[in-house]
């Protein structure tokens, strides 16, 4: 008995006899995706099959189509269940999970990139021009083009990545294409937007904060601002957590600034024993072999132990910038190589995290601060400010310590309990930061800092004996990696 034919994942009716396809469909060996389009992957979700083989299907059903408009900006993906193309076809191609929407217009032009199967994707210059055209929303409220704000944000990112020469090259390409595409008015707008990005023109009204900041001389890191806005929303939606620093508990907090300075430096690799740190802070005995490390602890302590300094919080972006530079100058006073009080001059990173470009530091700090300015809870403001400074990483060194000092200043100013990150909790804290940075898991960061604050609130910092008894009892002094290996965790007193 002859075996049934083997089919590839996508089968078209012009490749196989229709009667054979019909029998295969009835036997369950094929599934119809659209008129004339079948798949042999019958156990998979049709929408997943379509997305995986979308370009092949489109290339067959709409030959020589140009992926354009917002779909070109999305890299040819069917974002929001739509793929926009330029082709002679007049009706959409309906597929499971994807609607391919054609429009009339010139076919492939200079700068468009050829894709497998005879498709094309519009080049950047063409995509910018097409997305500046005015279009109407469809019946579902979708637009085939980017919004003006999205185009400006894209231009800001291009300027940050490629500089003036890159934008000028794009402008020249767009100038050549505009007559062919019928986009002369769109080119005029694009030229003015590029001029604003390069600070050579001011005759256009900007709608995006990113490009407006660049035009004003303070460019920003757009993706970081989006992360700050996301965190601000998460914090605003979180029930306020209030742990007051009651006046009657003040004796219990007498040595808290010392332990704050000690642990904040230990996290960054400045490791002393508690006895050594106490001699540095209280007796001013600086070890001959590590004077700079000792000054790091002293600088952190000077800020953390100054009630007036710790009650000073920024009320705007400019005040934030001033406070950061002032406090960093104190913290890094003994490290001239760290440029105390001055922004970094080279990009910095930690592991897989690339921090904000030096050219974008001031703008991102200022715009970022505004995104969290409406937060009412001191705990929420503290977390937001710590994350803001940590993500920007504005200095060559000392960023983590400054971020935590700014966090605790928000709490001190509101008469609430500070947050200390003890040695054993280091990995929890850093993992929560990375989760917020890389996966948008803001709740992990909120939960980690909430637990650390509850732990801090319960310790007795009135004397070294009482504090270190509590530190020992809660595993706070254990090495984080050693503790992780044997399942030891920070516990509440």
C-alpha positions as CSV (number, residue, x, y, z in Angstrom):
1,X,0.0,0.0,0.0
2,X,1.6,3.4,-1.0
3,X,2.6,5.7,1.8
4,X,0.9,9.1,2.0
5,X,3.2,11.9,0.7
6,X,5.3,13.8,3.3
7,X,4.5,17.5,3.4
8,X,6.6,20.5,4.6
9,X,5.4,22.8,7.3
10,X,3.6,25.1,4.8
11,X,1.9,23.8,1.7
12,X,0.2,25.9,-1.0
13,X,-2.5,24.7,-3.4
14,X,-0.5,25.7,-6.5
15,X,2.2,23.2,-5.4
16,X,0.0,20.1,-4.8
17,X,-3.1,18.8,-6.5
18,X,-6.2,20.2,-4.7
19,X,-7.8,16.8,-4.5
20,X,-4.7,15.4,-2.8
21,X,-4.8,18.3,-0.3
22,X,-8.5,17.8,0.4
23,X,-7.9,14.1,1.2
24,X,-4.9,15.0,3.4
25,X,-7.1,17.6,5.2
26,X,-9.9,15.1,5.8
27,X,-7.3,12.5,7.1
28,X,-6.0,15.1,9.6
29,X,-2.5,15.3,8.0
30,X,-3.0,18.9,6.9
31,X,-4.8,21.9,8.4
32,X,-6.1,24.9,6.4
33,X,-4.7,28.2,7.5
34,X,-6.2,30.4,4.7
35,X,-7.6,29.9,1.2
36,X,-4.8,28.0,-0.6
37,X,-2.5,27.8,2.4
38,X,-2.2,24.6,4.6
39,X,0.2,23.4,7.3
40,X,1.3,19.9,8.2
41,X,2.0,21.0,11.8
42,X,-1.5,20.0,12.9
43,X,-0.7,19.6,16.6
44,X,0.5,23.2,17.0
45,X,-1.5,26.4,17.5
46,X,-2.3,27.8,14.0
47,X,-1.3,31.3,15.1
48,X,2.1,30.1,16.2
49,X,2.7,28.3,12.9
50,X,1.7,31.4,11.0
51,X,4.1,33.7,13.0
52,X,7.0,31.2,12.5
53,X,6.5,31.0,8.7
54,X,4.9,34.4,8.1
55,X,7.4,35.7,5.6
56,X,7.2,32.6,3.5
57,X,3.4,32.8,3.4
58,X,3.4,36.5,2.6
59,X,6.0,36.1,-0.1
60,X,3.8,33.4,-1.8
61,X,0.5,35.2,-1.4
62,X,1.7,38.8,-2.0
63,X,4.8,38.5,-4.2
64,X,7.4,41.3,-4.0
65,X,5.5,43.0,-1.2
66,X,7.5,45.7,0.8
67,X,7.1,45.4,4.6
68,X,6.5,49.1,5.5
69,X,5.2,51.7,7.8
70,X,5.3,50.7,11.5
71,X,6.0,47.1,10.6
72,X,9.3,48.1,9.1
73,X,10.2,49.8,12.4
74,X,9.2,46.6,14.2
75,X,11.7,44.6,12.1
76,X,9.1,43.0,10.0
77,X,7.3,41.3,12.9
78,X,3.5,41.2,13.1
79,X,3.2,43.4,16.1
80,X,-0.3,43.9,17.5
81,X,-1.5,41.2,15.1
82,X,-0.9,43.4,12.1
83,X,1.7,43.3,9.3
84,X,1.6,46.3,7.0
85,X,2.9,46.0,3.5
86,X,3.0,47.8,0.2
87,X,1.7,45.8,-2.7
88,X,-0.8,46.0,-5.6
89,X,-3.2,43.7,-3.7
90,X,-6.3,45.5,-2.3
91,X,-7.8,43.2,0.2
92,X,-6.1,42.1,3.5
93,X,-4.7,38.6,3.9
94,X,-6.4,37.0,6.9
95,X,-4.4,34.4,8.7
96,X,-4.7,32.9,12.2
97,X,-3.4,35.5,14.6
98,X,-2.1,37.9,11.9
99,X,-3.8,40.3,9.4
100,X,-1.6,41.3,6.5
101,X,-2.7,44.8,5.5
102,X,-1.6,46.0,2.0
103,X,-1.6,49.6,0.6
104,X,-0.7,51.1,-2.7
105,X,2.7,52.7,-3.2
106,X,6.0,52.3,-5.0
107,X,7.6,48.9,-4.8
108,X,11.2,48.3,-3.6
109,X,13.4,51.3,-3.9
110,X,17.0,52.1,-3.1
111,X,17.8,51.3,0.5
112,X,15.1,48.7,0.9
113,X,16.5,45.3,2.0
114,X,15.7,42.1,0.2
115,X,14.3,39.2,2.3
116,X,14.0,35.5,1.5
117,X,11.3,34.6,-1.0
118,X,11.2,37.9,-2.8
119,X,9.9,40.1,0.0
120,X,11.5,43.4,0.9
121,X,11.6,45.5,4.1
122,X,11.7,49.3,3.8
123,X,15.0,51.0,4.7
124,X,15.3,53.4,7.5
125,X,15.1,56.6,5.4
126,X,12.0,55.3,3.7
127,X,10.5,54.1,7.0
128,X,11.0,57.5,8.6
129,X,9.3,59.3,5.7
130,X,6.4,56.9,5.5
131,X,5.8,57.0,9.2
132,X,5.6,60.8,9.1
133,X,2.6,60.6,6.7
134,X,-0.8,61.3,8.2
135,X,-3.0,58.2,8.3
136,X,-6.4,57.4,9.7
137,X,-7.1,54.8,12.3
138,X,-8.7,51.6,11.2
139,X,-12.0,50.4,12.6
140,X,-10.2,48.8,15.5
141,X,-8.4,52.1,16.4
142,X,-5.1,51.0,15.1
143,X,-2.8,53.1,13.0
144,X,-0.5,51.7,10.3
145,X,2.1,54.4,11.0
146,X,4.0,55.4,14.1
147,X,2.8,58.3,16.1
148,X,4.7,61.6,15.9
149,X,6.0,60.9,19.4
150,X,7.3,57.5,18.4
151,X,9.1,58.9,15.4
152,X,10.8,61.6,17.5
153,X,11.8,59.0,20.1
154,X,13.3,56.9,17.3
155,X,15.2,59.8,16.0
156,X,16.6,60.5,19.4
157,X,17.8,56.9,19.7
158,X,19.4,57.1,16.3
159,X,21.2,60.3,17.2
160,X,22.5,58.8,20.5
161,X,23.7,55.7,18.6
162,X,25.2,57.3,15.4
163,X,25.7,60.9,16.2
164,X,25.5,63.8,13.7
165,X,27.1,62.0,10.9
166,X,24.6,59.2,11.1
167,X,21.6,61.5,11.1
168,X,23.0,63.6,8.3
169,X,23.4,60.4,6.2
170,X,19.8,59.4,6.8
171,X,18.6,62.9,5.9
172,X,20.6,62.7,2.6
173,X,19.1,59.3,1.8
174,X,15.6,60.6,2.6
175,X,16.1,63.7,0.4
176,X,16.8,61.4,-2.6
177,X,13.9,59.1,-1.9
178,X,11.2,61.8,-1.2
179,X,10.3,62.6,-4.8
180,X,10.0,58.9,-5.8
181,X,7.8,58.2,-2.8
182,X,5.7,61.4,-3.1
183,X,6.9,62.4,0.4
184,X,8.2,65.9,-0.1
185,X,6.2,67.4,2.8
186,X,7.2,64.5,5.0
187,X,10.9,65.2,4.1
188,X,10.5,68.8,5.1
189,X,9.2,67.8,8.5
190,X,12.0,65.1,8.9
191,X,14.6,67.7,8.0
192,X,13.4,70.0,10.7
193,X,13.2,67.2,13.3
194,X,16.8,66.1,12.5
195,X,17.9,69.8,12.7
196,X,16.2,69.9,16.2
197,X,18.1,66.7,17.2
198,X,21.4,68.3,16.1
199,X,20.6,71.7,17.7
200,X,20.8,73.4,14.3
201,X,17.1,74.3,14.0
202,X,14.4,75.5,16.3
203,X,11.5,75.9,13.9
204,X,9.6,72.8,14.8
205,X,7.3,71.9,17.7
206,X,8.5,68.7,19.4
207,X,6.1,66.3,21.0
208,X,8.4,63.8,22.6
209,X,10.2,64.4,25.9
210,X,13.3,62.5,24.5
211,X,13.8,64.7,21.5
212,X,12.8,67.9,23.3
213,X,15.5,67.1,26.0
214,X,18.1,66.6,23.3
215,X,17.2,69.8,21.6
216,X,17.5,71.7,24.9
217,X,21.0,70.3,25.4
218,X,20.1,67.6,27.9
219,X,19.5,64.4,25.9
220,X,18.1,61.4,27.7
221,X,18.2,57.6,27.7
222,X,14.7,56.8,26.4
223,X,14.6,53.1,27.4
224,X,15.8,54.0,30.9
225,X,13.0,56.6,31.2
226,X,10.5,54.0,30.2
227,X,11.8,51.7,33.0
228,X,11.6,54.6,35.5
229,X,8.0,55.3,34.4
230,X,7.2,51.6,34.9
231,X,8.7,51.5,38.4
232,X,6.9,54.7,39.4
233,X,3.5,53.1,38.4
234,X,4.4,49.9,40.3
235,X,5.2,51.9,43.4
236,X,2.1,54.0,43.1
237,X,0.0,50.9,42.9
238,X,1.7,49.3,45.9
239,X,0.1,49.8,49.3
240,X,2.2,52.4,51.2
241,X,4.5,50.9,53.8
242,X,5.1,53.1,56.8
243,X,7.7,52.2,59.5
244,X,8.1,55.4,61.6
245,X,11.4,56.2,63.3
246,X,9.7,57.1,66.6
247,X,11.4,59.7,68.9
248,X,11.4,57.3,71.8
249,X,13.4,54.8,69.7
250,X,16.2,57.3,69.0
251,X,18.6,55.7,71.4
252,X,18.2,52.4,69.6
253,X,19.4,54.1,66.4
254,X,22.5,55.8,67.8
255,X,25.0,53.7,65.9
256,X,22.8,53.0,62.9
257,X,24.8,55.4,60.6
258,X,28.0,53.5,61.4
259,X,26.5,50.2,60.3
260,X,24.9,51.8,57.3
261,X,28.3,53.0,56.1
262,X,30.0,49.7,57.0
263,X,27.6,47.5,55.1
264,X,27.1,49.9,52.1
265,X,30.9,49.8,51.5
266,X,31.1,46.0,52.2
267,X,28.6,45.5,49.3
268,X,31.0,47.3,47.0
269,X,34.0,45.2,48.0
270,X,35.5,47.6,50.6
271,X,35.8,44.9,53.3
272,X,37.0,45.6,56.8
273,X,36.2,43.8,60.0
274,X,33.8,45.7,62.3
275,X,36.6,46.4,64.7
276,X,38.7,47.9,61.9
277,X,35.8,50.0,60.7
278,X,35.1,51.2,64.2
279,X,38.7,52.3,64.6
280,X,38.5,54.2,61.2
281,X,35.2,55.9,62.0
282,X,35.5,56.6,65.8
283,X,39.2,56.7,66.4
284,X,40.3,58.0,63.0
285,X,43.0,55.3,62.8
286,X,43.5,54.8,59.1
287,X,45.4,51.7,58.0
288,X,48.6,52.5,56.2
289,X,48.0,49.9,53.6
290,X,44.4,50.9,52.7
291,X,44.0,54.6,53.3
292,X,41.6,55.1,50.3
293,X,39.3,52.3,51.4
294,X,39.2,53.7,54.9
295,X,38.3,57.2,53.5
296,X,35.4,55.5,51.6
297,X,33.9,54.4,54.8
298,X,34.6,57.7,56.5
299,X,33.0,59.6,53.6
300,X,29.9,57.5,53.7
301,X,29.6,57.8,57.4
302,X,30.1,61.6,57.3
303,X,27.0,61.9,55.1
304,X,24.9,59.1,56.8
305,X,25.6,60.6,60.3
306,X,24.8,64.2,59.5
307,X,21.1,64.8,60.5
308,X,20.8,68.0,58.4
309,X,22.4,66.4,55.4
310,X,20.1,63.3,55.6
311,X,17.0,65.5,55.9
312,X,17.9,67.3,52.7
313,X,16.1,65.8,49.7
314,X,15.7,67.0,46.1
315,X,12.5,68.8,45.0
316,X,13.4,68.9,41.3
317,X,15.8,67.6,38.7
318,X,18.4,70.4,39.2
319,X,18.4,69.9,43.0
320,X,18.9,66.2,42.5
321,X,21.9,66.9,40.3
322,X,23.4,69.3,42.8
323,X,22.9,66.9,45.7
324,X,24.4,64.0,43.9
325,X,27.5,66.0,42.9
326,X,27.9,67.5,46.4
327,X,27.6,64.1,48.2
328,X,29.8,62.3,45.7
329,X,32.5,64.9,46.3
330,X,32.4,64.1,50.1
331,X,32.3,60.4,49.5
332,X,35.2,60.2,47.0
333,X,37.3,63.0,48.5
334,X,40.3,60.7,48.9
335,X,40.0,59.2,45.4
336,X,41.0,61.9,42.8
337,X,41.0,59.3,40.1
338,X,37.3,58.8,40.7
339,X,36.7,62.5,39.8
340,X,34.9,63.5,43.1
341,X,31.7,65.4,42.3
342,X,32.0,65.1,38.5
343,X,30.1,62.9,36.1
344,X,31.8,59.9,34.5
345,X,33.5,60.5,31.2
346,X,33.4,56.9,30.0
347,X,30.6,54.5,29.7
348,X,30.4,52.0,32.6
349,X,28.9,48.6,33.1
350,X,28.4,45.8,35.7
351,X,28.1,42.3,34.3
352,X,25.5,42.4,31.5
353,X,24.2,45.8,32.6
354,X,25.3,48.7,30.4
355,X,24.6,52.0,32.2
356,X,23.6,55.3,30.8
357,X,25.9,57.0,28.3
358,X,27.9,59.8,29.9
359,X,26.3,62.3,27.4
360,X,22.9,61.4,28.7
361,X,23.5,61.5,32.4
362,X,22.1,64.9,33.3
363,X,19.1,64.7,31.1
364,X,18.1,61.2,32.2
365,X,18.5,62.1,35.9
366,X,16.4,65.3,35.5
367,X,13.7,63.7,33.4
368,X,13.8,60.5,35.4
369,X,13.3,62.4,38.7
370,X,10.1,64.1,37.3
371,X,8.6,60.6,36.5
372,X,8.7,59.8,40.2
373,X,7.9,63.3,41.6
374,X,4.3,62.5,42.3
375,X,5.0,59.5,44.5
376,X,3.5,60.3,47.9
377,X,4.9,57.4,50.0
378,X,8.4,58.1,51.4
379,X,9.2,54.4,51.0
380,X,8.1,54.6,47.3
381,X,10.2,57.7,46.8
382,X,13.2,56.1,48.4
383,X,13.1,53.0,46.2
384,X,12.5,55.1,43.1
385,X,15.4,57.5,43.8
386,X,17.8,54.6,44.6
387,X,16.9,52.8,41.3
388,X,17.2,56.0,39.3
389,X,20.7,56.7,40.5
390,X,21.7,53.1,40.3
391,X,20.5,52.7,36.7
392,X,22.1,56.0,35.5
393,X,25.3,55.2,37.4
394,X,26.4,58.8,36.9
395,X,29.9,58.6,38.4
396,X,33.1,56.6,37.8
397,X,32.9,55.0,41.2
398,X,30.7,55.2,44.3
399,X,27.4,54.9,42.5
400,X,25.9,52.2,44.7
401,X,26.8,54.0,47.9
402,X,25.4,57.3,46.6
403,X,22.2,55.6,45.5
404,X,21.6,54.1,48.9
405,X,22.4,57.4,50.7
406,X,19.9,59.1,48.5
407,X,17.4,56.4,49.3
408,X,17.9,56.7,53.0
409,X,17.8,60.5,53.0
410,X,14.2,60.2,51.7
411,X,13.3,58.1,54.7
412,X,15.1,60.2,57.2
413,X,13.5,63.3,55.9
414,X,10.1,61.7,56.5
415,X,11.0,60.4,59.9
416,X,10.9,56.8,58.8
417,X,13.3,53.9,59.3
418,X,16.2,53.6,57.0
419,X,17.3,50.6,54.9
420,X,20.5,48.7,55.5
421,X,21.6,45.9,53.2
422,X,23.7,43.5,55.3
423,X,26.4,41.3,53.9
424,X,24.3,38.1,53.8
425,X,21.6,39.9,51.9
426,X,23.9,41.3,49.2
427,X,22.9,38.8,46.5
428,X,19.2,39.2,47.2
429,X,19.5,43.0,46.8
430,X,21.6,42.8,43.6
431,X,19.4,40.1,42.1
432,X,16.3,42.2,42.7
433,X,18.0,45.2,41.1
434,X,18.9,43.1,38.1
435,X,15.4,41.7,37.9
436,X,14.0,45.2,37.7
437,X,16.6,46.2,35.1
438,X,16.5,43.2,32.8
439,X,13.0,41.7,33.2
440,X,10.9,44.6,34.5
441,X,10.2,42.7,37.8
442,X,9.8,45.8,39.9
443,X,7.9,43.8,42.6
444,X,11.0,41.8,43.4
445,X,12.9,45.0,44.1
446,X,10.1,46.4,46.2
447,X,9.8,43.2,48.2
448,X,13.6,42.9,48.8
449,X,13.9,46.4,50.1
450,X,10.7,46.1,52.2
451,X,12.2,43.0,54.0
452,X,15.5,44.8,54.5
453,X,13.8,47.7,56.1
454,X,11.7,45.5,58.5
455,X,14.9,43.8,59.5
456,X,16.7,47.2,60.0
457,X,13.7,48.5,62.1
458,X,14.0,45.6,64.6
459,X,17.7,45.8,65.3
460,X,19.1,47.5,68.4
461,X,21.8,49.9,67.3
462,X,22.2,51.5,70.7
463,X,25.7,49.9,71.4
464,X,28.1,47.8,69.4
465,X,27.4,44.9,71.7
466,X,23.6,45.0,71.2
467,X,23.9,45.6,67.5
468,X,26.4,42.9,66.8
469,X,24.4,40.4,68.9
470,X,21.4,41.0,66.7
471,X,23.6,40.9,63.5
472,X,25.0,37.5,64.6
473,X,21.6,36.1,65.5
474,X,20.0,37.1,62.2
475,X,23.0,35.8,60.0
476,X,23.6,39.3,58.8
477,X,27.4,39.0,58.8
478,X,27.6,35.8,56.9
479,X,29.2,35.8,53.5
480,X,26.4,35.9,50.9
481,X,27.7,33.2,48.6
482,X,28.7,30.8,51.5
483,X,25.3,31.3,53.1
484,X,23.5,30.7,49.8
485,X,25.4,27.5,49.3
486,X,24.1,26.0,52.6
487,X,20.7,27.6,52.6
488,X,21.2,30.3,55.3
489,X,19.1,33.4,55.0
490,X,18.7,36.7,56.7
491,X,16.1,36.4,59.4
492,X,14.2,38.9,61.4
493,X,15.2,39.4,65.1
